[in-house]
Amino acid sequence: MLHSKSRLNYGLLLICLMGAARTTLAANLYVATNGSDTNDGSVRHPFASLQRARDAVRGLKATGPVTVYVRGGLYPLDKTLALGAEDSGSEKSPIVYQAYRNEKATIIGGRRITGFRPYKGQILQADVGAQGFKDIYFRQLFFNGKRQQLARYPNFDPANPYGGGWAYVAGQPIPMYSDVPNESRRTLMFRPQDVHQWAHPEEGEVMVFPRFNWWNNIIPIASIDRDKNVMTLTQDASYGIRAGDRYYVRNLFEELDAPGEWYLDRRTWTLYFWPPADINNSTVYAPTLETLIAMNGVSNVEWRGFTFECCDGTGLKLTNCSNCLVSGNTIRNVGGRADWNITAVAVDGGAHDGVVGNDIYEVGGNAIALSGGDRTTLTPAGHYADNNYIHHTGVFFKQGVGVNVTGVGNRVAHNLIHDCPRFAISWSGNDHVFEYNHIRHIDLETEDTGAIYSWDVDWTMRGTQMRYNYIHDVLGYGRDNGKWVSPHFSWGFYLDDGTCGVHVYGNIVARAALGGTHIHGGRDNVIENNIFIDGTRQQMTYSGYTEKEPHFPEMKEKYQKTMNPAYNKYPGLANMDLATGYQMAGNKFLRNIIYYHDPNAKLYAMYHLPFDKTQSDFNIIQHFGQPLRVDLNNVPADKQWDEWKKLGFEQHSLLADPLFNDAAKDDYRLRPNSPALVLGFKPIPIEQVGPYRDARRASWPIIEAEGAREKPLVSEAPAH
């Protein structure tokens, strides 16, 4: 039996525990399309708007975790939903905005357009000025959730979406890498049949890939000289516009001549639209917002299970946030112009933010951007993009990538990425990890490109690991001897601009035009334990700098500004000789399997490679008895391998069948008696590559979208 004092202490303890339980009690709020913002947010009396729920959370979060359940339906935003530090949760009391279980809640940054009536033939018209769009010059239109084509010439070709539907600049061809003094960047010569009689040519825009075919510009037309067949633009393109460059013109009323095309007359605010299907029982939306969700200085907030769509800029922005999640959402139809900064989900600054389990597609620019970490102290940000399904990026900006990463210590893992116009992953910075990604049918519309690409002309960008990725069908599209071709000028891993200190380990790259890896001017890179299959022209590329490299002064300046004791952890960096820094040194190519059929393909392509500063050994090479060409000048093809070995390379390498399970079916697992295992090759965990089933996956199983795999690129370009 408890004494009275003990009973009193026990009672006080019980009261304290009950009070503690109350302070950590979770709370739920509800939002529904049939709710009211005067309600209390309960399941029976839900709010009507996310803004009202956000405001209510501010008063509730002190009592514990809060979940805002959003019932199924469409939630148009009249302005960007902004969250600040006052909307944060904590590690023990996070805030979760979540679509209600098994219901589709869509957050949309546009308005519906109705009131269509006949105009001419199949073309309909609607007064959008009377529907709140006056002075909103929208550049996108969505019919039943699919982006439609702004009236254009030539028409978009759905049967050949990458190679068809282009006009080509007229004139005399100029070699791509030949500079022309005072070359104009804002004029192009046209064929007379490609420029029609337009009442308002000044409304038109030119979408063009200038000169290098690295990316595109969309620029308004200033004037047209039909006597000289010259079109002048309102501003410069990125590079000179040359004969043979591909382009189309858009936003011209007279070109509205195909299903799915539309045009907005700003003089009368009338929308003209040829719907691809019956307008009745269909929905038409146009964007009114730049951004859907903007979080600044927020921590411990999650957006989960929604569909986000229809805005002109970035879908969700996380600026200087920490421990925030964007998970299990479908994010589509965001970004409506050619702008590098447009991204479906952009994480900038902060730490430990995740973009997880989303389906992201039909994006004007990038799907995901992760930026964070301190390059002075090499403090990692710890941001991550994991288990996402990304496809059809770069609708308007052809530099639009699957995931762009900058800073220090970020991770991209277990994503499936396909049908991007350029890179699947691009990066700069230090100590990132890119692993277990499945990347296919990539680099569809550009050249001089790679599936995973690094940049920034900086010797101090080191420490990044790229491991256990499965990359195949790295295409590239460009001109070869005046003819547009694909595959063309692309690699699996492209270590550009002097990228250094990278470990490329345990990857599979199949069918990349110029091979598995390209080291361009970099040092101290280790390419190890990879499988490279059927590079079209070569299997591995080394491109060294010379002392005349124009980036050399910039790289020395960056080195001198960046170096501090934090960087001493990188071998070969602290004691680097800047006078000879342009030379490739310390690169290693070890224990790789190279397997290729084309008798005309090289094993190694080499330019300005210092042999005494490079290692290549313990490799398994299968070229089916054909000569191994390694780019040795003045040496016959059938003698190059022997001469290469005399230089000290490949002393332990073997010319042998690696004994894949079934290479014809892309099964590159090794049989137990593979000779590669004898040389120390470690099996690649291919079964772990790509997305995985998880409560935060937006869809499972993933049903892959149609793309270049199903509709291979066929060039319709004339030869120049």
Secondary structure, DSSP 8 states (H G I E B T S, - for coil): ---HHHHHHHHHHHHHHHHHHHHT--EEEEE-TT--TTS---SSS-BS-HHHHHHHHHHHGGGS-EEEEE-SEEEE-SS-EEE-GGG---SSS-EEEEE-TT--EEEESEEE----EEEETTEEEEE-GGGTTTT------EETTEE-EESEES---TTSTTTSS-EE--S----TT---TT--SSEEE--GGGS---S-GGG-EEEE--TT-S--EEEEEEEEETTTTEEEESS--SS---TT-EEEEES-GGG--STTEEEEETTTTEEEE--SS-STT--EEEE--S-SEEEES-BSEEEES-EEEEESS-SEEEES-BS-EEES-EEEEE--SS-TT-EEEEEESSBS-EEES-EEEEESSEEEEEEE-BTTTTB----EEES-EEES--SS-TT--SEEEEEBS-EEES-EEEEESS-SEEE-SBS-EEES-EEEEE--S-SSEEEEEE-SS-TT----EEES-EEEEE---EEETTEEESS-SEEEEEE-TT--S-EEES-EEEEETT-SEEEES--S-EEES-EEE--SS-SEEEE---TT-TTHHHHHHHHHHH--GGGGGSTTTTT--GGGTTS--SEEEES-EEE---TT--SEEEES--GGGEEEES-EEE-TT-------TTS-GGGHHHHHHHTT--SS-EES---EEEGGGTEEEE-TT-HHHHTT-----GGG-S----TT-SSSS------TTTS---------
